[in-house]
Amino acid sequence: MTYFLTDTLFLTMLNMSITASYVIVFVLAARLFLKRVPKIFSYALWSIVLFRLICPFGFSSPFSLLKAFTSNTAKMGHITGNTDLMMQPSTYTEIGNVSSFISDSLPAAMPNAGVSPVQTTISILSIIWIMGVLTMIIHGIYSYYRLKQKVSTAMLLKDNQFECENIATPFILGIKNPKIYLPVGLSVTEKNFILRHEEIHIKRFDYIIKPLAYFVLCIHWFNPLVWLSFTLMGRDMEMSCDEQVIKELGPELKKDYSKSLLSLATDRMVLGVSPLSFGESAVKGRIKNILNYRKPTLWVIIVGIVLVVALGVGLLSNPSAAVLEDDNEKIRMAEIWATALKTRDGKPRYEMMSENMKEKFITEQKLRAGEDWNFNIGYSSPRVVDFEIQMNGDTASIIYHQEDSGGDKYDRTEILTFGIENNRLVITDARQKIEEWDRWSYFATDAKMALDVYTEALLNSDYLTILSLTHDAAFDPEGQEVWDTVNINDVKVIKADVRENKACYWLELNIKDGGYSAFETGVSPRWLWLVKGEHGWYAEGLMTGGPPMEDWWYSKDPMK
């Protein structure tokens, strides 16, 4: 039971950390656009990260910026708790290379095993995680009490202000009753600046926010982006506080305030639970920010507020249920469609088809099995061994991995199109992409038959038949997709010149839509050149330049 709770907690925390990582990337990018805006806006953005790091739930919104990074609604789940129950465990991070790397690294399930390798791995990782959390917390508590011992001899100045000779930098200590501790030897001017700075920290409850942020860092200690966030949040906190001091005391004191910071940068104290620490690396940026600080104009403030609110809505919310459920339903339907071919049972497919597709399916099955048709589909060879699904909006590409009886392997791609019919999501079209090995060499018994087959293929935009009748034509993997955009209404024969071994038909094509092809809309002339080979008639090509020259009629068949 203890192991189960630990593993569940670990996976929940891991999912939160992954989601927060996406949010951190957004915040880092936003900070670049907020360089000339008061630092309080950058500081406010880190509250979004903090929320995502401690809360596994959120409200749904169609404006969520996290749509691309989730497969669930209300709860951002990337790594599922039932990974160990999968035949081949996998994870979902929406970053293809990352997902593939993690999934490929997971051991396959072992039937009849008492504890799966994945479950064991998760348990080990959860124990390491807890040890890291405890180590960080113990370090924080130890540092806190060590600092408290140093200031135990501090002298009270007034109210909550103390002076201590054992410290080199000023800071605030305490949560319930925060106290300001100053090092000995500060000038009156330096004291005034520092006290005002610390009072602003107390007024904004930074002395609570910083320890809370450290505690969150303890939980997500393994995530480098969280460490980066903790550091940058501290800098934004200090800079925004500096700006507030300058705003209250006046811009003419910027140089004096900067000198006070510089004089305190000689020593350095780093403590996770301390809300304030001065160091040379941080002071350089703070002084530069102070000297460049200008009172923001109204439009700058408006832009900052709008950006923070927009990011808050987009990053605090999860994608709306309707959008995600629709995407998940398409994936589910594509999986059922592909599995149906693997099991050679077309009934599950039939139930998801549009009415037009159902009529087409019945017609095809009757041609295959007669009036007493059934739902059997596919072939025993090549058979479907496995499949992959790739979603792209309202279409799904299914890549079938096939193997024939001789052990040869083939890949075939089928493209599904989804639509709404009678308020129900259905599959409105399913089209297989033509592969080069689909091509065959077609020969007609006479020129008229070759003309009829070619004409019918033009009217039906049948790229495979055109390709099979035109033996020398190069194969185009996207050829059928191009022909799918072509709409030819009619083909008329204007003139025919048929000789013993060759023929030329002058055609007039009534093209309704040329699509992505070289055809232009309207009536267009073409010349179909045919050749009689050893096995029958085939097409040399559909030409645009007119009938052939006289020497063509007497040239030899290149197929012989």
N, C-alpha and C positions, 0 to 999 in steps of 0.2 A: 504493500500500500504506500509506504514511504517513497519507494523508488518511483512508483507511478506518479505521485504528486510532484516529485522533484522533476521528472522528465516532462510532465505537462507544463509546469511552471517555466522550465527552461525553453521549451518550444514556443510558449506564449511570448516570453521575453525576446526570443530570437526573431519572431515575426515583427514585434514592435520595433526592434533595432533595424531591421531591413527597411520597414516603412519609413522610420525616422531618417534613415540614410538618404532616401529619395528627397525627403523634405529638406534636409541639410543642404543638398546640392542646389535646390531652388533658392534657399536663403543665401547661400554663398554667392549665387548669381545676382540676386536682388541687391546685395550689399554693394556690388559694383556700380549699380545705378543710383545708389544712395550716397555716393561719396560727398556730394555737395549739399546734402541734406543733414540737418542736425542728427547727431548720433543716437538720440533717443529713439528714432525710428528703427535704426538697425538693432538697437538693444531690444526693442519690442518684438522684433521678428523671432528672437531666440525663445520667446514664450511658446511659439508654435512648435518648435523642436522639442521643448520640455514637455509639452502636452503629449506629443506623439511617443515620447520615450517612456511615459508612465501610464498611458491609457491605451488599452488594446481596442477600444471601441470609439466610434465617432458617428456623427449624424450624416445622412445621405444628402447629396446635392448634385444636380445636373452640371454644376459649375466646378466640380472637383477636378483638380489638376492631377490626381493620382489614378485616373482611369486606366492609363497604360501600364500601371504597376500592380494591378490587383485582379484576382479572379473571383472575389467574393464581395458582398455588400455588407455594410455596417461593421464588418470585421475584416481587417486587412490580413489575409492568410497567404503566406508564400510557401511555408513548409508545413505539411499536414501532419497530424498526430497519428495517422494510420499508414505512414510510409512503410512500416515494417510488414504490412499486410499485402503489399503489392508484389507481383511476381518479379518485376524489375522496378525497384524503388526509384522515385524521381522527385525532384523539387521544382518549384515554379517561382522564378524571380523576374520574368519578363525581360531578362537580359540573356539573349540566346546562348552566348558563349559561357556565361556564368552558370546558367541552368544545366547546360550540357556537361560542363566540367564536374559539377557537384553530383549530378545524376549518374554519370559514368563512373564516378568514384565509389558510389554506394554498392555494397555487395548484394548479389541477387538473393532472393528469398530461398530458404532451405526447407523443403517439405519435411514435415514430421519432426522438425527440430524444436526443442523445448523453448529456447529463446533465440530469436532471429539475430543475425549479425548486426542489422541496423539498430535494433532495440538496444543491443549491447553497446554499440557506438554512442548512441544518444545518452545512455546512462553514464558512460564514462565522461562524455563531454559535459553533462550536467553537473557531475561531481567536481570537475576542473573549474567550471564556472562558479560554483558555490564557494570553492576554496579561494578563488580570485576575489569574489565579493567580500568575503570575510577578511581577507588580507588587507584590502583597501579600506574597509571600515575600521579595522583595528589600527591601521596606520593613521587614519584621520583622528580617531579618538586619542591615540597616544600623542600626536602632535598638538592637539587641542589642550590637553592637560599639561603637557610640557610647557606650552606657551603661558598657560594659566599660572604655573609655578614661577615663571620668570617675572610676571607682573604682580606677584603676591606682595612685593615690597613697594608697590607703586604708591605715590603720594597724591592725595586728592587735591585738585585745584579748585573745582566748584562743580556742583550738580553731578553730571556723569563724566566729567573730564579728569583724567589722571595723567601724571607724569612719571616715567620710569627710566632709570639709568641702565637697565639690562636689555633694552631694545634699541634698534637702529632706525626703524621706520614706524610711522604711525599706523594704527589699525583700530578696528572695532572688534570687541570680543563680548560674547554673550548674545542670547536670543531673547530671553524673557525681559531682561533689563540690560540692554546693550550699553557698553561703556567705551568711551574713546580714550585710547592710550597714546601719549605723545612721548617721543624720546627727549632726553634732557639736552639743553643747549640751543633750543630754537629761539630765534628772534621773535619779537612781538609781531612783526609783519607776517613771518612764516606761520606762527601760531594762528593768527586770524584766518589766513588762507586755508590752512589744514582743518581747523575746526569747522569752518563753513562747509568745506568739502565733505567732512564726515557727517555733519548734521543733515546734509542733503541725502547722503546714503541712508541714514536712519529714517528720514522722512519718507523715502521711497521703499523702505523695507528691504533694501539690498542686503542687509545683514542676515536676513532670513533666506532670500533668494539664492545667495552664494552657497551656503551650506546645503540647501536643497539640491542645487545643481551638482555639488560634489557627491551627494548621496546617489543621484541618478547616474553620475559617472562611475560610481562603484558598481552599480548593477550592469552597466554596459561597458565595463572596462576593456573588453576585447575588441571594441569597435574604434578604429583610429579616427573616424569622422566625428565620433562623440568627443574624443580628446581635443580635436581641433575646435569643435564647437565650444567646449568649456573654456578654452584659451581665448577665442575670439569674443565670446560673450563677456568675459572679464574685461577685455580691452574696451569694448563698446560701453560697458557699464562705467568704467573710469572716465572715458572721453566724454560721455554724455553728462557726467557729474561735473567735469571740468567746465564744460560749456555753460552749465547752469550757474556755476560760480561767477564766470565772466559776465554772464547776462545780468546777474544781480548786482555785482560790484562795479561794472562798467568796463568797456573795452580798453580804456586807457591803462588798466592795470594788468594787461596781458603779459607784458615783459616781466614785471615783478613776480607775477604768479609763476611764470615759466622758470625764473631763477630759483624760486623756492622748491619746485619739483627737482631741478637739477642738483641742488645742494643735498637733497635727500636720496639721490641715486647712487651715492658712494658705496652703500651697503645694500644687501638684498636679503629678503626673507621670503621663502616660498612655503606656503602652507595651504593645503587644500581647503580647510574650513575657514580660513581667514578671509573676510569679505574684501579686504583691501591689502595690497602689497605693492611696494614701489620697487622697480628694478630698472637697470639701465636700458634693457631691450624694450621695455614698455614705455619708459619715460621719453625716449627719443620720438616715438610716434605721437605721444600725448602732447609734447611741447610743439611739435610741428602742427598738430591739429589746433592747438590753442592760438598760435600765431596766425593761422589761416582762417580762424573763425570769424564769420560775419553774421550779423543778425539776419536771420532768414526772412525773405519777402513772403508775402501772403501766398503767392502761387506756389512757392517751393514747399510751404507747409501743406497746402492742399494736395499737391502731388504726392508728398510723403504719406499723408493720411490715406489717400485713395489706394496707393500701392500696398500699404500695410494691411488695409481692410480686405483688398482683393486677394492678396496672398493668404490672409487669415481664413477667408471663406474657402478658397481653393485647396489649401493644404490641411485645414482642420477637418474638412468633410471628406467622406468617401463617395465614390461614384454612386449614382442613383440606382436603385434595385432594378428598375425597368430596363435600363440599358444593359446592365450586366446579365440579367436573366435572359434577355434576347440573345446576347452573344453566346452565353453558355448553352442555350437551347439549340443554336445553330451547330455548335460543336457536337452536341449530343446527337443531333439528327445526322450529321456527316459520319459519325462513328457507326450509327445503326446502318446507314446506307452502305458503308464499306464492309461491315461485318456480314451484311446480307449477301454480298458477292462471294465472300470467303466461304460461307455456308451454303451458297447456291440456292438460297430461299428468297424469292422476290416479294413475298407478301409484306414484310416490314417496309420495303421500299414503296410498295403500292399505297400503303396507308399514309405516307407522307407526301404523295404527289399531288400536284394541282389537277383539276379535272381534265385539262387538255393532255397532260402527261399520262394520266390514267388511260385515256382513249388510245393514245399512241402505244402505250405498253401492251394493251389488249390486242391491238392490231399486230404488233410484232410477235407476241406469243402465239397468235393464231397462225401466222406464217411459219412459225417454228414447229408447232405441235398440232395444228389443225383446229377445227371448231371445238374439240374437247381439250381446250388449252389448260395449262396449269401455271404455277408460280415458279417453276424451275428456271434458273438463270445461270449464265456462265458456262464454263467448260471444265472438264476434268483435267485437261491439259491444254495450255498452261493453267495451273491452279494458283490461287492467291495464297501466298505464304504469310505476308504481313503487309501493313500499310501505314502511311504517314498522312497527317492532315495539316494543311496550312490555311488559316483563315485570312480573308482580306475583304472586310466589309460585308457585302451581301453575297459574296462568293466563297466557295471552299474548294481548294485543290487537294484531291486525294491521289497520292502516289502509291500505286499498288506494286508490291514486290512479288513477282510471279516466277514460277519454275515449271518447266515442262517435264514430261516423262523421261526425257533423256538427261535431265539434270541441268539443262541450260537455263539461265536466269534472264528475266526481262523486267523492265520497269514500264509501267503504263500510267499516264496521268488522266484523271477525270475531273472535270470542273463542274461543280454544282452551283446553281443560282437559286437564291432564296427570295420569296415574295410573300405577300399577304393575300389570302383569298378567304372570303367569308369570315373575316376577323381571326384568321388562323394562319400561323406561320407554316408555309408549305415549300416544297422544292418545285420550282417552275421550269427548270431545265437541267439536263445532265448531258454533258458533251465530252467525249473522249478526245484527248489530243492525239493527233496522228504521229506515230513514230516511223522512222525510216524503214523498219523491218515490216511495217504494214503494207508497204508498196509491193505491187505485183506487176508483171508485164502482161498487159492486156492486148489481145489481138482480135480484130473483127474479121468476119468471114468475107466481107466486101466493103467497098468504100462507103456505100450508103449506110451500112450498119455502124461503121466507125463514126460517121457524121451524126447519126441519131444518138449514139451513146455520149458523144462529146457535147452535143447540144443540150441533152437532158442534164448533164453535169453542170453546164453553164447556168441553166435555169434554177438548179437546186443548190448552186454554190458548193458543189461537191469537189473539194480539192483533191481528195484521194483518187477518185476516178480519173480526173484530168491528169494527175501525176502518173497514174498507172498506164494511161493511154499514150502519154508523151514520154517515151522511154529515156530520152536524153536530157530531160529537164532536171535541174538540180533540186534536191530536197530542201524545203524550207520548214524548220521546226514550228514556225509561227504561221505557216501558210494557211491552215484552216481558219485561224483567228482572223486573218485578213479577209479571206473569202466570206466569212460570216457577216462581214460588214457590207458585202456587195449584194445588190438586188437588181437582177436582170429580168425585165418583164416579158420580153419576147425575142426570139431569134428567127430571122427570115433568111432564106437562101435566095440571093439575087441572081447568081449565075454559078453553074457547075461545069467544071472541066475535068472529066474522068477519063484516064487513059489506062493502058494495060497494067502498069506497075505504080503509077502515081496519080494523085488527084488534087485539085484545088477548088475549094468552095468559097465563093464571095458571099460573106454573111453581113447582115445588117442587124446590129444589136441595139435593142431599145433598153437603155440603162436607166433605171429609176434612181439608183444611188450607187455611186462608185466606191463609197466607203474609203478604206485606207489603201485601196489598190490604185493602179495606174489608169483605170477606167474613169472617163468623165461622164457626168450625167447628160442624158440625151441620146439621140440616135448616132451610132458610131459604126463605121465599116471595119470589118476584120476579114482576113483571108486565112482559112484553115488549110494547111498543107498536110496531105496524107501520103504515106508511103506503104507499099506492099512488100512485106518482108517474107522470110522463109516460112514463118508460122501464121502470117495473116497481116491485116492492115493495122497500122498504128499512126499516131499523129507526130509530125515533125515539129509543129508549133502553130500557134494562133498569131498571125503576123499583122502588123499595122501598115507596112510599106507597100502593099499591093500584091499582085500575083507574082509568081516566081519568074526568073529569067528563063530563056529557052534552054540553056545548057543544064538547068536543074533537072529537067525532065529526062535527060539522058545520063545523069550521074548515077553511080552505083548505090545500092542500098547499104548504108554504113553498118547495118546490123548483121550483114552477111559476112 
